[in-house]
Amino acid sequence: MWYVYFLELSNGDIYVGSTNDLRRPFSSHRKVLLPQRASTCLSFLCSHIAVMDEASARGLERYFKSGSGKAFAEKRFLQKTKHG
């Protein structure tokens, strides 16, 4: 099982990634200790999508990083979870 995930960063930005282990993004983003990156540390997991294989996950990740993919994600499942 692979996942496309959306993390809301502490500065309000959304980070899109893919992984086969949903715990990994949290540990990776929490290890960011450089002062210049402090404003983009992980805030929380907004949403995720489960798919069967890596190729599908990578394709969806690319789509959600595109203009139309960002708009789709914002409209369908990020707007309700966005913290303000």
C-alpha positions in Angstrom: 0.0 0.0 0.0 1.3 3.5 -0.9 0.0 6.8 0.2 -0.2 10.4 -1.1 -0.3 12.7 1.9 -0.9 16.4 2.6 0.8 18.0 5.5 -0.2 21.5 6.7 3.0 23.2 7.7 3.2 25.7 10.6 3.3 28.6 8.1 0.0 27.5 6.5 1.5 26.0 3.4 0.5 22.5 2.3 3.2 19.9 1.5 2.3 17.0 -0.8 4.3 13.8 -0.8 4.1 10.1 -1.2 5.3 7.2 0.9 4.7 3.5 1.7 4.9 4.4 5.5 2.7 7.2 6.8 4.9 7.5 9.9 8.0 8.4 7.9 6.9 11.9 6.8 6.4 13.0 10.4 9.8 11.8 11.5 11.5 13.4 8.5 9.8 16.8 8.9 10.4 16.9 12.6 14.1 16.4 12.1 14.3 19.8 10.3 16.2 21.7 12.9 17.8 24.5 10.9 16.6 27.9 12.1 15.9 29.1 8.5 13.5 26.2 8.1 11.8 26.5 11.4 8.8 28.3 9.9 8.1 25.3 7.7 8.1 22.5 10.3 5.3 20.0 10.3 2.0 21.1 11.8 -0.3 18.1 11.1 -1.5 15.6 8.5 -4.5 17.1 6.6 -5.4 14.1 4.5 -4.1 11.1 2.7 -5.1 8.9 -0.2 -4.2 5.1 -0.3 -3.3 3.5 -3.6 -2.0 0.1 -4.6 1.4 0.8 -6.0 4.3 3.3 -6.1 3.7 4.4 -9.7 0.1 5.4 -8.9 1.3 7.3 -5.8 4.0 9.2 -7.7 1.6 10.1 -10.5 -1.0 11.4 -8.0 1.7 13.3 -6.1 2.8 15.0 -9.4 -0.8 15.8 -10.2 -1.5 17.4 -6.7 1.6 19.6 -7.1 0.2 20.9 -10.4 -2.1 24.0 -10.7 -5.2 22.0 -11.4 -4.3 19.3 -8.8 -3.8 22.0 -6.1 -7.2 23.5 -6.9 -8.9 20.1 -6.8 -7.3 19.1 -3.5 -8.2 22.5 -2.0 -11.8 22.2 -3.1 -12.3 18.6 -2.3 -10.5 17.8 1.0 -8.1 20.5 2.2 -10.4 23.4 2.7 -12.3 21.8 5.6 -9.2 20.8 7.5 -7.2 24.0 7.0 -6.4 25.7 10.3 -6.4 29.4 10.4 
